[in-house]
């Protein structure tokens, strides 16, 4: 695959790539629901996040709800699936924003990464990291680097022997290394996550 040849120019990353199968990015529909799922999964293990997400779908007879259906759901019914008051409110914020701004898959598909980040971080409860995950895993964008992601930081610290005592310097070093991966930084992140979790 083309991205592997490009990323393999980085000798340290090459050793990670050689141990793994290639990844494929896909575009997934229903942006509003994916953003809600992202919020639900914050600070939770993948296993717990899956359970909560399935409970959420059960509120709508296991079908994918529209933003209008989410907004019409009582606050306490959403909270009862295992979410905090804050997360419950954030989900409702996302659904309301999707209605107000007529957010749809086609509209977002045409926008640049930075424009999407700027638009969606206006929603209370949605930060840059959340939108970056959406861009990678839902919109299938190939050139995202999640510098603030803890997993990426741990992996790069280990692989590149980086020192994180000085946070600013550490981030600058990460960005410098990641520039060489462009235009396939998302794939590099995916391989680093996989490597960290499997190590």
C-alpha positions as CSV (number, residue, x, y, z in Angstrom):
1,X,0.0,0.0,0.0
2,X,1.2,3.5,-0.9
3,X,1.0,4.8,2.7
4,X,3.2,2.0,4.0
5,X,6.0,2.9,1.5
6,X,5.9,6.5,2.6
7,X,5.8,5.9,6.3
8,X,8.5,3.2,6.1
9,X,11.0,6.0,5.3
10,X,11.0,6.6,9.0
11,X,13.2,3.8,10.2
12,X,11.7,3.6,13.7
13,X,8.2,3.6,12.4
14,X,9.1,1.0,9.8
15,X,9.8,-1.6,12.5
16,X,6.3,-1.1,13.8
17,X,4.7,-1.3,10.3
18,X,6.5,-4.6,9.6
19,X,4.8,-6.2,12.5
20,X,1.3,-5.3,11.5
21,X,-1.3,-5.6,8.8
22,X,-2.2,-2.5,6.8
23,X,-5.2,-0.4,8.0
24,X,-8.0,0.9,5.8
25,X,-9.9,4.1,6.5
26,X,-13.6,4.3,5.7
27,X,-16.3,6.9,5.7
28,X,-19.2,6.2,8.1
29,X,-22.6,7.9,7.9
30,X,-24.6,9.6,10.6
31,X,-22.0,12.1,11.9
32,X,-24.2,13.3,14.7
33,X,-24.5,9.8,16.2
34,X,-20.7,9.1,15.8
35,X,-20.0,12.4,17.6
36,X,-22.3,11.3,20.4
37,X,-20.5,7.9,20.6
38,X,-17.2,9.8,20.9
39,X,-18.5,11.8,23.8
40,X,-19.9,8.6,25.5
41,X,-16.5,6.9,25.2
42,X,-14.4,9.7,26.7
43,X,-12.3,8.5,29.7
44,X,-13.8,5.0,29.4
45,X,-12.2,1.7,28.4
46,X,-13.3,0.4,25.0
47,X,-15.3,-2.4,26.6
48,X,-17.3,-0.1,28.9
49,X,-17.8,2.4,26.1
50,X,-19.3,-0.4,23.9
51,X,-21.8,-1.4,26.6
52,X,-23.0,2.2,27.1
53,X,-23.3,2.8,23.4
54,X,-25.5,-0.4,23.0
55,X,-27.7,0.8,25.9
56,X,-28.0,4.1,24.1
57,X,-29.2,2.4,20.9
58,X,-31.6,0.3,22.9
59,X,-33.4,3.5,23.8
60,X,-34.3,3.6,20.0
61,X,-35.1,-0.1,19.6
62,X,-31.5,-0.7,18.5
63,X,-31.8,1.6,15.5
64,X,-29.6,4.6,14.8
65,X,-31.5,7.7,16.1
66,X,-31.8,11.0,14.3
67,X,-30.8,14.2,16.0
68,X,-34.5,15.0,16.4
69,X,-35.1,11.7,18.2
70,X,-32.2,12.3,20.5
71,X,-33.4,15.8,21.4
72,X,-36.9,14.4,22.1
73,X,-35.5,11.8,24.6
74,X,-35.9,12.7,28.3
75,X,-32.7,13.8,30.0
76,X,-33.1,11.1,32.7
77,X,-33.7,8.3,30.2
78,X,-30.3,9.1,28.6
79,X,-28.6,9.6,31.9
80,X,-29.9,6.2,33.1
81,X,-27.7,4.3,30.6
82,X,-24.7,5.1,32.7
83,X,-23.7,8.7,31.8
84,X,-22.9,11.6,34.0
85,X,-25.1,14.7,34.0
86,X,-22.4,16.5,32.0
87,X,-22.1,13.9,29.3
88,X,-25.9,13.6,29.0
89,X,-26.1,17.4,28.4
90,X,-23.2,17.2,25.9
91,X,-25.1,14.6,23.8
92,X,-28.2,16.8,23.7
93,X,-26.0,19.7,22.8
94,X,-24.6,17.8,19.8
95,X,-28.0,16.7,18.6
96,X,-29.4,20.3,18.9
97,X,-26.4,21.7,17.1
98,X,-26.8,19.1,14.3
99,X,-30.4,20.4,13.9
100,X,-29.6,24.1,14.1
101,X,-26.7,23.9,11.7
102,X,-28.4,21.3,9.4
103,X,-25.3,19.1,9.8
104,X,-25.2,16.3,7.4
105,X,-22.7,13.9,6.0
106,X,-22.5,15.6,2.5
107,X,-21.9,19.0,4.0
108,X,-19.0,17.8,6.3
109,X,-17.5,15.6,3.5
110,X,-16.8,18.8,1.5
111,X,-15.2,20.7,4.4
112,X,-11.5,20.8,5.3
113,X,-10.2,19.2,8.5
114,X,-9.6,22.6,10.2
115,X,-13.0,24.0,9.2
116,X,-14.7,20.9,10.7
117,X,-12.7,21.3,13.9
118,X,-13.6,25.0,14.1
119,X,-17.3,24.3,13.5
120,X,-17.7,21.4,15.9
121,X,-15.6,22.7,18.8
122,X,-18.3,25.4,19.2
123,X,-20.4,22.7,20.8
124,X,-20.1,22.7,24.6
125,X,-18.5,19.3,25.5
126,X,-16.8,18.8,22.2
127,X,-13.0,19.5,22.2
128,X,-10.4,19.3,19.5
129,X,-9.4,15.6,20.4
130,X,-13.0,14.5,20.0
131,X,-13.3,16.1,16.5
132,X,-9.9,14.6,15.5
133,X,-11.2,11.1,16.4
134,X,-14.3,11.8,14.3
135,X,-12.2,13.0,11.4
136,X,-10.1,9.8,11.5
137,X,-12.5,7.1,12.3
138,X,-15.8,8.4,10.9
139,X,-14.8,10.7,8.0
140,X,-11.8,8.6,7.1
141,X,-9.4,11.6,6.7
142,X,-5.8,10.4,6.1
143,X,-3.7,13.2,7.4
144,X,-4.6,13.8,11.1
145,X,-2.1,13.8,13.9
146,X,-3.6,13.6,17.4
147,X,-0.8,15.3,19.3
148,X,-2.9,15.5,22.5
149,X,-3.9,11.8,22.6
150,X,-2.4,10.1,25.6
151,X,-1.9,6.8,23.7
152,X,0.1,8.5,20.9
153,X,2.2,10.3,23.4
154,X,3.0,7.1,25.3
155,X,3.9,5.3,22.0
156,X,6.1,8.1,20.6
157,X,7.9,8.5,24.0
158,X,8.8,4.8,23.9
159,X,9.5,4.4,20.2
160,X,11.5,7.7,19.7
161,X,13.0,7.8,23.3
162,X,11.4,11.3,23.8
163,X,11.6,13.1,27.1
164,X,8.3,14.6,28.3
165,X,9.6,16.6,31.3
166,X,9.2,19.8,29.3
167,X,5.7,19.5,27.9
168,X,6.1,22.2,25.3
169,X,9.4,20.8,24.0
170,X,7.9,17.3,24.0
171,X,5.0,18.4,21.8
172,X,7.3,20.3,19.5
173,X,9.4,17.1,19.0
174,X,6.3,15.0,18.3
175,X,5.1,17.5,15.7
176,X,8.5,17.6,14.1
177,X,8.6,13.8,13.8
178,X,5.0,13.6,12.5
179,X,5.6,16.2,9.8
180,X,7.6,13.5,7.9
181,X,4.6,11.2,7.9
182,X,2.3,13.7,6.0
183,X,0.0,13.1,4.1
184,X,-0.6,9.8,5.9
185,X,-0.4,10.8,9.6
186,X,-3.7,9.1,10.5
187,X,-2.3,5.8,9.4
188,X,0.8,6.4,11.5
189,X,-1.4,7.1,14.6
190,X,-3.4,3.9,14.0
191,X,-0.2,1.8,13.8
192,X,1.2,3.5,16.9
193,X,-2.0,2.9,18.9
194,X,-2.0,-0.8,17.8
195,X,1.7,-1.2,18.7
196,X,1.2,0.4,22.1
197,X,-1.8,-1.8,22.9
198,X,-0.2,-5.0,21.7
199,X,3.2,-4.4,23.2
